[in-house]
């Protein structure tokens, strides 16, 4: 099988892919809000700024049920 030699990626190509991905996160967030749902970012050290940040422990904690007295 012949060897496939690729040229090194150029910085602008890498940054363009990052831009497309980060733009897509904002599109996904807009869509989820239109559908009445939310997406949260609970990843420590994440650079994704499209989603509201929440701690994982907050998201996994049991919800308090409001009772009407």
Secondary structure as the mmCIF struct_conf table of DSSP 4:
data_model
#
loop_
_struct_conf.conf_type_id
_struct_conf.id
_struct_conf.beg_label_comp_id
_struct_conf.beg_label_asym_id
_struct_conf.beg_label_seq_id
_struct_conf.end_label_comp_id
_struct_conf.end_label_asym_id
_struct_conf.end_label_seq_id
HELX_LH_PP_P HELX_LH_PP_P1 UNK A 7 UNK A 10
HELX_RH_AL_P HELX_RH_AL_P1 UNK A 11 UNK A 34
TURN_TY1_P TURN_TY1_P1 UNK A 35 UNK A 36
STRN STRN1 UNK A 40 UNK A 41
TURN_TY1_P TURN_TY1_P2 UNK A 44 UNK A 45
BEND BEND1 UNK A 50 UNK A 51
STRN STRN2 UNK A 52 UNK A 53
HELX_RH_AL_P HELX_RH_AL_P2 UNK A 56 UNK A 60
BEND BEND2 UNK A 61 UNK A 61
HELX_LH_PP_P HELX_LH_PP_P2 UNK A 62 UNK A 66
#
